[in-house]
Amino acid sequence: MSGGEKPKFKRRRLIGAVCSLASLTVLTYIAIALISGRGLSLSWVKGIFSKNAPVEFADEYNFDVGRERVFAILNNSIASAGTLGIQVLDAGGSNTLRDPFRMSIPAIDAQEGRAIAFDIGGTAARVFSDTDFIASIETSSAIISASINRNGWFCVCAQESAGYKGAVTVYNSKGVEAYKVRLASGYILTAALSPDNKTLAILNFTDGGSCITFYNLNSEDAANTYFLPDGLIIDIMYLSGGDLLAVSKDSLITIDKNGADRELYGFSGGILSGYALTGGFIAVHLLDYGVGYNGRLVTLGVNGDIIGELAINREIISMSTGGELLAILRSDGLIFYDSHLDEIPQHGEPGTAIGATKVLVLTGDAALAAGDHSAVVIRVIRADER
């Protein structure tokens, strides 16, 4: 997974934040989340690279969770976390779950109908489905990030004291602690749990570069380590096939269980401005060096093959993928593309989404455009309607 989020990709602030990581780990995570297509809404929708079942969502949603709202899909419902709590609305817009869980910097991550909402820099997290609360987590130190896998197991990264730079705690699907790792070197940014609940990958920053350490949950010792000297990895996530995908400032990299890496796609001198990974393809937004918003959108298959490429000369506020749909939120409204970056017509005018700060693809033909005061659903014109 978005306080703190501005309706822009903070591409230049990212590098500056990371350079002072010794004291700004939490702020670094916020900056990294802002550069991604998910913002601080860490929703992976229904799983990495999977399609969503078609659902008829309402035209408008009225969430009452305070400011800085972030969103996620839970089965056929939409979850929102904000400064005043958590709320879940079903497809028709009716309330199915609510909790007055106050957060200063709310974030949320979701997969396969379960979500974890947490307060970045706070000490509390909630795990829930569309209708029930599963676990309430309290930590003794500040939470940096959290994630949940498709089986409902989740991990929480927190700052530590007494000589440790950070700790990652793994919980099973019932919220029972199953594993814990404390690191004495480097600064933990985030962690991901494999789809089979057997391997924990931890991303941390060191003086020499970015490090990903793999742990088997049946052993206290590290199973493997991947190091990118003088490089900056800003995000990690497991793919459905079991490999880990790492997003660096220069490229997308896959890492297998033995630590062998492969560059999936290099950014060719472009500046990473945003990315989206929740659909049947990968989308990245790269800016050219220089002044302005000139750059390009690129869509990739999971094997790294280029599917589409499109020149861009306007600011992109937020982007999201789902199935074969890419939704791009700009200051002048919302634009839909398919995986080949051919524009798809929509019902109504693109300007309907003006003022929104986040976009989330809901189905193969609709997306939620939301800000702190409104959340509307915008639909594409399907081929059979044209």
Buried (B, 14 or more C-beta within 10 A) or exposed (E): BBBBBEBBBBBEBBBEBBEEBEEBBBBBBBBBBBBBBBBBBBBBBBBBBBBBEEBEBBEEBEBEBBEBBBBBBBBBBBBBBBBBBBBBBBBEBEEBBEBEBBBEBBBBBBBBBBBBBBBBBBBBBBBBBBEEBBBEBEBEEBBBBBBBBBBBBBBBBBBBEEEBBBBBBBBBBEBEEBBBBBBEEBBBBBBBBBBEBBBBBBBBBBEEBBBBBBBBBEEEEBBBEBBBEEBBBBBBBBBEEEBBBBBBBBBBBBBBBEBEBEEBBEBEEBBBBBBBBBBBBBBBBBBBEEEEBEBBBBBBBBEBEEBBEBEBEBBBBBBBBBBBBBBBBBBEBBBBBBBEBEEBEBBEEBEBBBBBBBBBBBBBBBBBBBBBEBBBBBBBBEEEEE
